[in-house]
């Protein structure tokens, strides 16, 4: 059999968190006549009011129904302090909505007979391994795509684990990570396993995920602005800039490169691009403008439940599930498929409602809770449902109350700081190289201002300043303000020497606007000092 690239490249070239339904953002600059979207009249005003309350710089949204784009607009600005407006062609990072695209790419290979969903990973990547040898032999492509391997987050949901390393190197380190839950015992969200899924494409078809996506998904679907890397976005391109609320102030933060986990989250696209992606998944799924790109059978496989989440009432309640790259749930009585996405300072969502032949995509350049209000507003109009409450007001009040509670929790953590203490040793004594078998090397060094700083993996973009907290604990504040902070503690041995550094990685903060603490999902990594 000739390679996938040889056989198909020319033809294509020319051719809610679990348990929650979903979240959404929205959009300004119409591409359709208002009469074509009469049921969405009033949406612009709703969005503008929400943006003002939340302080959101820019939003986009596209809505498709019955094979047509009925709404595609942008609101606000690409970057605070600049005049460039967001429109329906503005590119946003679509983050984890990338996962369904990766699943579809693998589905194309299933159609070609090059692989099968239940192939083991080792059939295509013979060198693949995890910390359990038996599991290493058993992991399948289906396992990777349905989050049931048992390897979870590494450094957090911002996906920053060795950002300067290639995928094979990263996987070499992940292969030593202990399992968080037993293999196939439950659902554990994993960007790393989606990275592996992308690598399977190359192992099976001889073309990398980064090459496959533009040739075989973006081009045939006319996703003309889409890309797989921020390195493809030039300074003056029509692209949104990420923002974050830090200490109560919404501000631009640096873009970061997530290419090494690209199959999990690195696609960039506009609202008009994502409208084409939704059209491909609706109507006759797998077909775009009378051209079938993926078989009915494979599209059915993609949307089949793989893991069912516990139901509040299993006897009468609707079940929610994860498929291959999608969350499956309900809005009222209608089955929906959705996935959210979050990278630094940009959130996205895609929602499909097959019974209505309707899809919604939205993205914004600030984390906020306006999204669930907007999506409910849209679906209520589509379903002719009238409510006795305002979705925006309800979600905004809930957010404010939660934020106030978490700020108090953060304050209690800070009030527990023991004042009047000092490090056990002179600062120079803490400097040196530290190592962990999974998390590799970091260096503690003296900064130019005479204070300590920490550098992970030799990456000068992964540098944090160490502020003495109490005793031998320091608070590390990242040079990139969007990454916020973490706590690190040095252990001193019986000879009065530093023997290890304990780093608390925040895998999921309770609310990023408040900071990386308080958090309910962390991992402490024990870095041994070199030479000990």
C-alpha positions in Angstrom: 0.0 0.0 0.0 1.4 3.4 -0.9 1.7 6.0 1.9 -1.2 8.2 2.9 0.7 11.3 1.9 1.4 9.9 -1.6 -2.1 8.7 -2.2 -4.1 11.7 -1.0 -2.1 14.9 -0.7 -2.7 15.9 -4.3 -6.5 15.2 -4.2 -6.9 17.2 -1.0 -4.7 20.1 -2.2 -7.1 20.7 -5.0 -10.2 19.8 -3.8 -18.7 20.8 29.7 -16.3 20.0 32.2 -17.8 16.6 32.8 -21.3 17.0 34.3 -21.8 20.4 32.9 -23.5 21.0 29.6 -21.3 23.6 28.1 -19.8 27.1 28.0 -19.7 29.7 25.3 -18.5 33.1 24.2 -19.6 35.3 21.3 -19.1 37.8 18.4 -19.4 41.8 15.5 -19.2 42.5 11.8 -22.1 40.6 10.2 -21.6 38.4 7.2 -25.4 37.7 6.9 -28.5 39.7 6.5 -30.3 40.2 9.8 -33.4 38.6 8.4 -31.5 35.4 8.0 -31.0 35.2 11.8 -34.2 36.7 13.1 -34.3 34.4 16.1 -31.0 36.0 17.2 -32.3 39.5 17.2 -31.2 41.1 20.5 -28.1 39.0 20.8 -25.7 41.9 20.0 -27.1 44.0 22.9 -27.0 41.0 25.3 -23.3 40.4 24.4 -22.3 44.0 24.6 -23.9 44.3 28.1 -22.1 41.2 29.2 -18.7 42.3 27.8 -19.0 45.6 29.7 -19.7 43.8 33.0 -17.0 41.2 32.6 -14.4 43.6 31.1 -13.9 41.4 28.0 -11.7 42.9 25.3 -12.9 40.8 22.3 -15.3 38.0 21.4 -16.3 36.1 18.2 -19.2 33.8 17.4 -20.5 31.9 14.5 -23.8 30.0 14.2 -24.8 27.5 11.5 -28.2 26.0 10.9 -29.6 23.7 8.3 -26.4 23.9 6.2 -26.0 27.7 6.3 -24.0 30.2 8.3 -26.7 32.3 9.9 -24.5 34.5 12.1 -20.8 35.3 12.2 -19.6 38.4 14.1 -17.0 39.9 16.3 -17.1 42.3 19.2 -14.5 44.6 20.7 -10.8 44.8 20.1 -8.0 42.3 19.5 -5.8 43.8 22.1 -6.4 46.3 24.9 -4.7 49.6 24.2 -4.9 49.2 20.4 -7.6 50.1 17.9 -7.8 46.9 15.7 -11.3 45.5 15.9 -12.4 41.9 16.2 -14.4 40.6 13.2 -15.6 37.3 12.0 -12.2 36.6 10.4 -10.1 37.3 13.5 -8.1 34.3 14.5 -8.4 32.9 18.0 -6.7 29.9 19.6 -9.4 27.3 19.7 -7.5 25.2 22.3 -9.0 21.9 23.2 -11.6 22.0 20.5 -8.6 20.8 18.5 -9.1 17.4 20.0 -12.2 16.6 17.8 -10.1 17.5 14.8 -7.3 15.2 15.8 -9.9 12.4 16.3 -11.3 13.1 12.8 -7.8 13.0 11.3 -7.4 9.5 12.8 -10.8 8.7 11.4 -9.7 9.4 7.9 -6.9 6.9 8.4 -9.5 4.4 9.7 -11.4 4.9 6.4 -8.3 4.2 4.5 -7.7 1.0 6.4 -4.3 2.3 7.6 -5.3 2.0 11.3 -8.3 1.0 13.5 -9.6 2.6 16.6 -8.7 -0.5 18.7 -5.2 -0.8 17.3 -2.6 -0.7 20.1 -0.4 2.4 20.1 2.6 0.1 19.7 1.4 -1.2 16.4 2.2 2.3 15.1 4.7 3.6 17.6 6.7 0.5 18.6 8.8 2.5 21.1 5.8 3.8 23.0 5.9 3.1 26.7 4.4 4.1 30.1 5.4 3.4 33.6 3.4 0.1 33.6 4.8 -2.4 31.0 1.5 -4.3 30.6 -0.5 -1.1 30.1 2.2 0.0 27.5 1.3 -3.1 25.5 -2.5 -2.6 25.8 -3.2 1.1 25.3 -5.2 1.7 22.1 -6.0 4.6 19.9 -9.5 4.6 21.4 -8.0 4.8 24.9 -6.0 7.9 23.9 -9.0 9.7 22.5 -11.4 8.9 25.3 -9.2 10.0 28.3 -9.1 6.5 29.9 -5.4 5.8 30.0 -4.9 7.0 33.6 -2.2 9.7 32.9 -3.5 13.1 33.7 -2.2 16.7 33.7 1.5 17.3 34.1 1.9 20.9 35.1 -1.6 22.3 34.7 -4.3 23.0 32.2 -2.2 25.7 30.6 -0.3 22.8 29.0 3.2 24.1 30.0 5.3 20.9 30.4 8.7 21.3 28.8 7.4 23.8 26.1 10.8 23.9 24.3 11.1 20.1 24.0 9.9 17.9 21.1 7.1 15.4 21.5 9.3 12.3 21.6 11.4 13.8 24.4 8.3 14.8 26.4 6.8 11.4 26.0 10.1 9.9 27.3 9.5 11.8 30.5 5.8 11.1 30.7 6.6 7.4 30.3 8.0 7.5 33.9 5.0 9.3 35.4 3.1 7.1 37.9 -0.5 6.5 37.0 -3.0 8.8 38.6 -5.8 6.3 38.3 -5.6 2.7 37.1 -5.7 2.1 33.4 -9.3 2.1 32.0 -10.8 2.5 35.5 -12.3 5.9 34.8 -12.0 9.2 33.0 -8.9 11.3 33.4 -8.5 14.3 31.1 -5.1 14.1 29.4 -3.5 16.5 26.9 -0.5 14.3 26.8 -2.4 11.3 25.5 -3.8 13.4 22.7 -0.2 14.4 21.9 0.4 10.7 21.5 -2.7 10.4 19.3 -1.2 13.0 17.0 2.1 11.0 16.9 0.1 7.9 15.9 -0.9 9.7 12.7 2.8 10.0 11.7 3.6 6.5 12.8 0.7 5.1 10.7 0.6 7.3 7.7 4.1 8.8 7.3 2.9 12.4 7.7 3.1 14.5 10.8 0.0 15.8 12.5 1.3 19.3 11.8 1.3 18.5 8.0 -1.8 16.4 8.1 -4.2 19.1 9.5 -3.7 21.8 6.9 -3.6 19.4 3.9 -6.5 17.1 4.9 -8.8 19.1 7.1 -8.2 22.9 6.8 -7.9 23.0 3.0 -10.8 20.8 2.0 -13.1 22.5 4.5 -12.0 25.9 3.3 -10.8 26.9 6.8 -8.6 29.5 5.1 -7.3 31.2 8.2 -6.6 28.1 10.3 -3.2 27.0 11.4 -1.6 24.6 13.8 0.9 27.0 15.5 1.2 30.6 16.8 4.4 30.7 14.9 2.2 31.0 11.8 0.6 34.2 13.1 2.5 37.4 12.2 2.6 40.5 14.3 0.1 42.4 12.2 -2.2 39.5 11.3 -5.9 39.7 12.2 -5.5 37.7 15.4 -6.7 38.1 18.9 -4.2 38.7 21.8 -4.7 36.8 25.1 -5.7 38.7 28.2 -6.0 37.9 31.9 -7.4 39.5 35.0 -4.5 39.8 37.4 -5.1 41.5 40.8 -8.3 42.9 39.5 -6.9 44.4 36.3 -7.6 43.0 32.8 -4.3 43.1 30.9 -2.6 41.6 27.8 -0.3 38.7 28.5 2.3 37.1 26.3 1.4 34.4 23.7 3.0 31.1 24.4 3.8 28.3 22.0 2.0 25.0 22.6 3.3 23.2 19.5 4.7 20.2 21.3 1.2 19.2 22.5 -0.4 20.5 19.3 -2.8 17.6 18.7 -4.4 18.5 22.0 -4.8 22.2 21.7 -2.8 24.3 19.3 -5.2 25.0 16.3 -5.9 28.7 15.6 -9.0 29.6 13.6 -11.5 32.3 12.9 -15.3 32.2 13.5 -15.8 31.7 9.7 -13.3 28.8 9.7 -15.0 27.1 12.6 -18.4 27.6 10.9 -17.1 25.3 8.1 -15.9 22.8 10.6 -19.4 22.7 12.2 -21.1 22.3 8.8 -18.9 19.3 8.2 -20.0 17.7 11.5 -23.7 18.5 11.0 -26.3 17.6 8.4 -24.7 14.6 6.8 -21.7 14.3 9.2 -18.4 13.8 7.3 -19.7 15.6 4.1 -18.8 19.1 3.0 -20.3 20.8 0.0 -21.4 17.5 -1.6 -18.0 16.0 -1.1 -17.7 13.1 1.4 -14.4 13.4 3.4 -15.1 10.9 6.1 -17.5 7.9 5.9 -20.8 7.8 7.8 -19.5 4.8 9.8 -16.4 6.6 11.0 -18.4 9.7 11.9 -20.7 7.5 13.9 -17.8 6.0 15.7 -16.5 9.5 16.6 -19.8 10.5 18.2 -20.4 7.2 20.0 -20.1 7.5 23.9 -16.9 5.9 25.2 -17.1 6.9 28.9 -20.4 7.7 30.6 -20.2 10.1 33.6 -22.2 9.2 36.7 -25.8 10.4 36.4 -27.4 12.3 39.3 -30.4 10.0 38.8 -29.4 6.9 36.8 -33.0 5.7 36.6 -34.6 8.7 35.0 -31.8 11.3 34.3 -30.0 11.9 31.0 -26.5 10.5 30.7 -23.5 12.6 29.8 -20.5 11.0 28.2 -17.2 11.6 26.5 -16.9 10.3 22.9 -13.8 10.6 20.7 -13.0 14.3 21.2 -16.4 15.5 22.2 -18.5 15.8 25.3 -22.0 14.5 24.9 -24.9 15.8 27.0 -28.3 17.5 26.8 -29.8 20.9 26.6 -33.4 20.5 27.6 -34.4 17.3 25.7 -32.0 17.8 22.9 -28.7 15.8 22.6 -25.7 18.1 22.2 -22.0 17.5 21.5 -19.6 20.1 22.7 -16.1 20.8 23.8 -14.5 23.8 25.5 -11.0 25.0 25.2 -8.6 27.1 27.3 -5.1 28.3 26.7 -3.4 31.4 28.1 -6.0 34.1 28.2 -8.3 32.7 25.5 -11.3 30.5 25.9 -13.3 28.8 23.2 -16.3 26.5 22.8 -18.0 24.5 20.1 -21.6 23.1 20.4 -23.5 20.9 18.0 -27.2 20.3 18.3 -28.0 17.6 15.6 -31.7 17.6 16.1 -31.8 21.3 15.2 -29.0 20.9 12.6 -27.4 23.8 14.5 -23.9 24.6 15.6 -22.4 27.4 17.7 -18.8 28.3 18.0 -17.5 31.1 20.2 -14.2 32.4 21.5 -13.0 35.3 23.6 -9.7 36.7 24.6 -10.4 36.7 28.4 -11.4 33.9 30.7 -14.9 34.7 32.0 -18.3 33.2 32.8 -20.3 35.1 30.2 -20.0 32.1 27.9 -22.7 29.8 29.5 -25.1 32.7 29.6 -24.6 33.4 25.9 -25.0 29.8 24.7 -28.2 29.4 26.8 -29.5 32.6 25.3 -28.9 31.4 21.8 -30.4 27.9 22.4 -33.4 29.3 24.2 -34.2 31.5 21.2 -33.8 28.5 18.8 -36.1 26.4 21.0 -38.6 29.2 21.6 -38.1 29.0 25.4 -38.9 32.0 27.5 -37.3 32.3 31.0 -38.2 34.3 34.0 -34.5 35.1 34.6 -31.7 36.7 32.8 -28.8 34.2 32.1 -26.2 36.9 32.1 -27.3 38.4 35.5 -27.5 34.9 37.0 -24.0 33.8 35.9 -22.4 37.1 36.7 -23.8 37.1 40.3 -22.7 33.5 40.7 -19.2 34.4 39.5 -18.9 37.4 41.8 -20.0 35.4 44.8 -17.5 32.6 44.0 -14.7 35.1 43.4 -15.3 36.8 46.7 -15.3 33.5 48.5 -12.0 32.4 46.8 -10.3 35.8 47.5 -11.1 35.2 51.2 -9.7 31.7 50.9 -6.5 33.1 49.3 -6.3 35.7 52.1 -6.5 33.0 54.7 -3.5 31.3 53.0 -1.5 34.5 53.0 -2.5 35.3 56.6 -1.0 31.9 57.6 2.4 33.1 56.4 4.7 33.2 59.4 6.3 36.6 59.7 9.7 37.4 61.0 11.4 34.3 59.7 14.4 34.1 57.4 15.9 31.3 55.2 18.0 28.8 57.1 21.0 29.5 54.8 22.6 32.2 52.8 20.8 32.6 49.5 23.8 31.3 47.5 23.5 28.0 49.3 20.2 27.3 47.6 21.6 27.7 44.1 22.4 24.8 41.9 20.8 22.2 39.6 18.0 20.0 40.8 16.6 16.8 39.1 13.5 14.7 38.9 13.2 11.6 36.7 9.9 12.8 35.2 10.2 16.5 35.5 13.8 16.7 34.5 16.2 19.5 35.5 15.7 23.0 37.0 18.3 25.5 38.1 18.1 27.8 41.1 20.4 30.8 40.5 21.0 34.3 41.7 19.2 36.9 39.6 20.5 40.3 38.6 18.8 42.0 41.5 20.5 39.7 44.1 17.4 37.6 44.7 16.9 34.0 43.8 15.3 32.8 40.6 14.3 29.5 39.2 14.6 28.3 35.6 12.9 25.1 34.4 14.3 22.9 31.7 16.9 25.5 30.6 14.1 27.5 29.0 14.5 31.2 29.5 10.8 31.7 29.1 10.2 29.4 32.1 11.8 31.6 34.7 10.2 32.6 38.1 11.5 35.0 40.8 11.7 33.6 44.3 10.3 35.7 47.1 11.0 34.5 50.6 7.7 33.4 52.1 8.7 31.9 55.5 11.4 29.5 56.8 12.7 27.7 53.7 9.5 28.2 51.6 9.5 30.7 48.7 6.8 32.0 46.5 7.8 31.7 42.8 6.3 34.4 40.6 6.7 33.7 36.9 8.4 36.2 34.6 5.3 35.8 32.4 2.6 37.4 34.6 -0.1 35.2 33.0 1.4 32.1 34.6 0.9 33.6 38.1 2.7 31.9 41.0 3.5 28.8 42.9 5.1 27.7 46.2 8.5 25.9 46.5 10.2 24.6 49.6 13.8 23.6 50.2 14.6 20.6 52.5 17.8 20.9 54.6 19.7 17.8 55.6 21.4 17.0 58.9 24.6 18.6 57.7 22.9 21.9 57.0 22.9 21.5 53.2 20.0 21.7 50.8 19.1 18.1 49.7 16.0 18.7 47.6 13.5 21.3 46.3 9.7 20.6 46.5 7.7 22.3 43.8 3.9 22.5 44.0 2.5 22.4 40.5 -1.0 23.7 40.3 -2.8 21.4 38.0 -6.1 23.2 38.2 -6.7 26.5 40.1 -10.1 27.1 41.5 -10.3 30.4 39.6 -7.5 31.7 37.4 -8.6 35.3 38.1 -7.8 34.8 41.7 -4.5 33.1 41.1 -2.9 29.7 41.1 -3.9 29.3 44.7 -6.2 28.3 46.2 -6.3 25.1 44.1 -8.0 21.7 44.5 -5.7 19.8 42.2 -1.9 20.0 42.7 1.1 17.8 42.4 4.3 18.1 44.6 7.4 17.2 42.6 10.5 16.4 44.7 13.6 17.6 42.8 16.8 16.1 44.2 19.8 18.4 44.3 22.5 17.3 41.9 25.4 15.6 43.7 23.4 14.5 46.6 
